[in-house]
Amino acid sequence: MAGRRPQVVVIGSGFGGLFATKALNRADVDITLIAKTTHHLFQPLLYQVATGILSEGEIAPSTREILGRQRNARVLLGEVNAIDLANRTVTSMVLDQVRVTPYDALIVAAGAGQSYFGNDHFARFAPGMKSIDDALELRGRIFGSFELAELAEDEEQRARLMTFVVVGAGATGVEMAGQIAELAHRTLRHEFRRIDPRQARVILLDAAASVLGSFGDRLGARAKTRLGEIGVEVQLGAKVVRVDGTGIEVEDAQGQRRRIESVCKVWAAGVSASPLGALLAEQSGAGLDRAGRIEVQPDLTLPGHPEVFVVGDMIALRGLPGVAQVAIQGGRFAAGQIKARLAGKPGGQPFQYKDKGSMATISRFSAVASIGRFRFAGFTAWLMWLGLHLVYMVGFKNRLTTLLHWLVSFIGRGRAERTVTEQQIFARQAFQQLGGDFAPTLSPRPGPEPEPEPAPEKRAGQEPPD
Ligand SMILES: Cc1cc2nc3c(=O)[nH]c(=O)nc-3n(C[C@H](O)[C@H](O)[C@H](O)COP(=O)(O)OP(=O)(O)OC[C@H]3O[C@@H](n4cnc5c(N)ncnc54)[C@H](O)[C@@H]3O)c2cc1C
């Protein structure tokens, strides 16, 4: 259109969306980034927010601040619930406001959510770790469990409160279990009078037969040994079949079921792509895989829609993993294609992913890393992990305070970010699920007197009992 710069809409302020927007910095376009949160989230460190090492601000800087100086970009808060490929519009909502934003080029980077493999009701008792809300909820549950254990009069209740179960022995589960164990054994050891936090059980469960399956047998075995050394019980071949407020039931390969009594459970298994993928698939005819990822063209576009790019966790392409680098490189690639077309070049080249390796920490000073043909474990891998995470965090100020908090936690034994608000300590619903046994401990605040129950025969709409 004459006199109007091409309009690029980016959905999502995660790795894909943010890096795509930044890569379009000097391009002659107007960019509108729409995301349902006001921050960019560094998901790989969510477990450190949950276990009191980092503050939420350190891993979730404001998107508006990051892009404040990028004159061709504007940031809009809103949850996208419709994309019209034929009319080239994106519809987003915030509270009751609906906004329709037209585009000439669209980059969809809405990521993935937690998957409970068809058992969404597990979420209430075993939150996943996908957002700041999740991490703070878990912080409330973890620290709250120790608090309630200190108050518990009954031995069984105390044991249940001091048993932590992490489901999923991938990188997130290993990191989470390792940090809960360090919290119990190092940070909290001198702080309670009735309980000994070192007696806490930390159980890492997985239906698969190995820990860190994607890292290969050797690193998986190293990680398992190290987890044992720091007090994590690894239980493999254990498929979760039931989760409730006070425990979790698992089934082994022979179909034998057993129950683990535990109040605080963490779900770190399985992801499912943003529902926007299904929406795009329906209109473009692209396929969807079992995790809801959309089968994009080799150049990350949709079939018949060279103006629409999908990047990051939402895509199914040549088995690419759901990791930050796929999203970052995909976002930059999409931006490059848009710039090439503006310059009159044909575009359409296939996206080439450069695998920079993967790593996971197990405890302080111990990690595993797989980079190309090389495998590292222990302190060297941990130093690599440290350096890499600092490089990829957004913002100098966040890097600085993160480094400070890491010194507090790794050299010392403290945790700088243990604050849990009253709402969090009662963790929205977590402890309400405990029922009668725990009710007196959980409702300490005086509230209004409850209305007296009406006598049965006076209840509206009910027949009096015989
Ligand atoms: C706990 C955890 C640990 C991880 N650890 C590692 C690791 O160590 N190394 C690694 O490489 N990868 C790791 N990952 C994976 C990595 O974080 C993801 O691969 C990466 O974030 C994907 O980027 P993305 O841009 O596709 O999606 P995301 O970063 O998830 O961003 C999605 C964005 O879209 C927004 N959004 C979603 N739906 C809508 C909507 N309908 N409307 C508007 N906005 C929407 C979200 O608010 C968000 O801003 C980890 C992930 C998790 C959850």
Ligand as a Chemical Component Dictionary entry (heavy atoms), coordinates in Angstrom:
data_LIG
# 
_chem_comp.id                   LIG 
_chem_comp.type                 NON-POLYMER 
_chem_comp.pdbx_formal_charge   0 
_chem_comp.three_letter_code    LIG 
# 
loop_
_chem_comp_atom.comp_id 
_chem_comp_atom.atom_id 
_chem_comp_atom.alt_atom_id 
_chem_comp_atom.type_symbol 
_chem_comp_atom.charge 
_chem_comp_atom.model_Cartn_x 
_chem_comp_atom.model_Cartn_y 
_chem_comp_atom.model_Cartn_z 
_chem_comp_atom.pdbx_ordinal 
LIG C1  C1  C 0 10.847 -25.042 32.963 1  
LIG C2  C2  C 0 11.494 -24.971 31.606 2  
LIG C3  C3  C 0 12.860 -25.125 31.480 3  
LIG C4  C4  C 0 13.465 -25.057 30.230 4  
LIG N1  N1  N 0 14.815 -25.198 30.138 5  
LIG C5  C5  C 0 15.418 -25.058 28.956 6  
LIG C6  C6  C 0 16.828 -25.109 28.838 7  
LIG O1  O1  O 0 17.529 -25.312 29.837 8  
LIG N2  N2  N 0 17.391 -24.926 27.617 9  
LIG C7  C7  C 0 16.631 -24.697 26.517 10 
LIG O2  O2  O 0 17.177 -24.509 25.427 11 
LIG N3  N3  N 0 15.299 -24.658 26.574 12 
LIG C8  C8  C 0 14.665 -24.824 27.762 13 
LIG N4  N4  N 0 13.314 -24.761 27.845 14 
LIG C9  C9  C 0 12.533 -24.611 26.608 15 
LIG C10 C10 C 0 12.519 -23.172 26.116 16 
LIG O3  O3  O 0 12.203 -22.303 27.172 17 
LIG C11 C11 C 0 11.500 -23.080 24.996 18 
LIG O4  O4  O 0 11.906 -23.943 23.971 19 
LIG C12 C12 C 0 11.385 -21.661 24.465 20 
LIG O5  O5  O 0 10.923 -20.799 25.464 21 
LIG C13 C13 C 0 10.449 -21.613 23.264 22 
LIG O6  O6  O 0 10.340 -20.298 22.814 23 
LIG P1  P1  P 0 9.000  -19.809 22.107 24 
LIG O7  O7  O 0 9.231  -18.417 21.683 25 
LIG O8  O8  O 0 8.563  -20.808 21.110 26 
LIG O9  O9  O 0 7.899  -19.872 23.251 27 
LIG P2  P2  P 0 7.882  -19.159 24.667 28 
LIG O10 O10 O 0 9.222  -18.732 25.087 29 
LIG O11 O11 O 0 7.105  -20.081 25.531 30 
LIG O12 O12 O 0 7.025  -17.848 24.409 31 
LIG C14 C14 C 0 5.672  -17.896 24.083 32 
LIG C15 C15 C 0 5.118  -16.488 24.169 33 
LIG O13 O13 O 0 3.837  -16.449 23.613 34 
LIG C16 C16 C 0 2.932  -15.829 24.501 35 
LIG N5  N5  N 0 1.623  -16.402 24.206 36 
LIG C17 C17 C 0 1.237  -17.680 24.274 37 
LIG N6  N6  N 0 -0.029 -17.820 23.842 38 
LIG C18 C18 C 0 -0.439 -16.582 23.486 39 
LIG C19 C19 C 0 -1.648 -16.068 22.966 40 
LIG N7  N7  N 0 -2.707 -16.850 22.689 41 
LIG N8  N8  N 0 -1.736 -14.740 22.734 42 
LIG C20 C20 C 0 -0.687 -13.928 22.992 43 
LIG N9  N9  N 0 0.492  -14.368 23.483 44 
LIG C21 C21 C 0 0.610  -15.675 23.711 45 
LIG C22 C22 C 0 3.497  -16.142 25.869 46 
LIG O14 O14 O 0 3.004  -15.241 26.837 47 
LIG C23 C23 C 0 4.969  -15.969 25.584 48 
LIG O15 O15 O 0 5.314  -14.617 25.618 49 
LIG C24 C24 C 0 12.679 -24.837 29.074 50 
LIG C25 C25 C 0 11.300 -24.686 29.203 51 
LIG C26 C26 C 0 10.707 -24.749 30.454 52 
LIG C27 C27 C 0 9.221  -24.574 30.583 53 
# 
loop_
_chem_comp_bond.comp_id 
_chem_comp_bond.atom_id_1 
_chem_comp_bond.atom_id_2 
_chem_comp_bond.value_order 
_chem_comp_bond.pdbx_ordinal 
LIG C1  C2  SING 1  
LIG C2  C3  SING 2  
LIG C2  C26 DOUB 3  
LIG C3  C4  DOUB 4  
LIG C4  N1  SING 5  
LIG C4  C24 SING 6  
LIG N1  C5  DOUB 7  
LIG C5  C6  SING 8  
LIG C5  C8  SING 9  
LIG C6  O1  DOUB 10 
LIG C6  N2  SING 11 
LIG N2  C7  SING 12 
LIG C7  O2  DOUB 13 
LIG C7  N3  SING 14 
LIG N3  C8  DOUB 15 
LIG C8  N4  SING 16 
LIG N4  C9  SING 17 
LIG N4  C24 SING 18 
LIG C9  C10 SING 19 
LIG C10 O3  SING 20 
LIG C10 C11 SING 21 
LIG C11 O4  SING 22 
LIG C11 C12 SING 23 
LIG C12 O5  SING 24 
LIG C12 C13 SING 25 
LIG C13 O6  SING 26 
LIG O6  P1  SING 27 
LIG P1  O7  DOUB 28 
LIG P1  O8  SING 29 
LIG P1  O9  SING 30 
LIG O9  P2  SING 31 
LIG P2  O10 DOUB 32 
LIG P2  O11 SING 33 
LIG P2  O12 SING 34 
LIG O12 C14 SING 35 
LIG C14 C15 SING 36 
LIG C15 O13 SING 37 
LIG C15 C23 SING 38 
LIG O13 C16 SING 39 
LIG C16 N5  SING 40 
LIG C16 C22 SING 41 
LIG N5  C17 SING 42 
LIG N5  C21 SING 43 
LIG C17 N6  DOUB 44 
LIG N6  C18 SING 45 
LIG C18 C19 SING 46 
LIG C18 C21 DOUB 47 
LIG C19 N7  SING 48 
LIG C19 N8  DOUB 49 
LIG N8  C20 SING 50 
LIG C20 N9  DOUB 51 
LIG N9  C21 SING 52 
LIG C22 O14 SING 53 
LIG C22 C23 SING 54 
LIG C23 O15 SING 55 
LIG C24 C25 DOUB 56 
LIG C25 C26 SING 57 
LIG C26 C27 SING 58 
# 
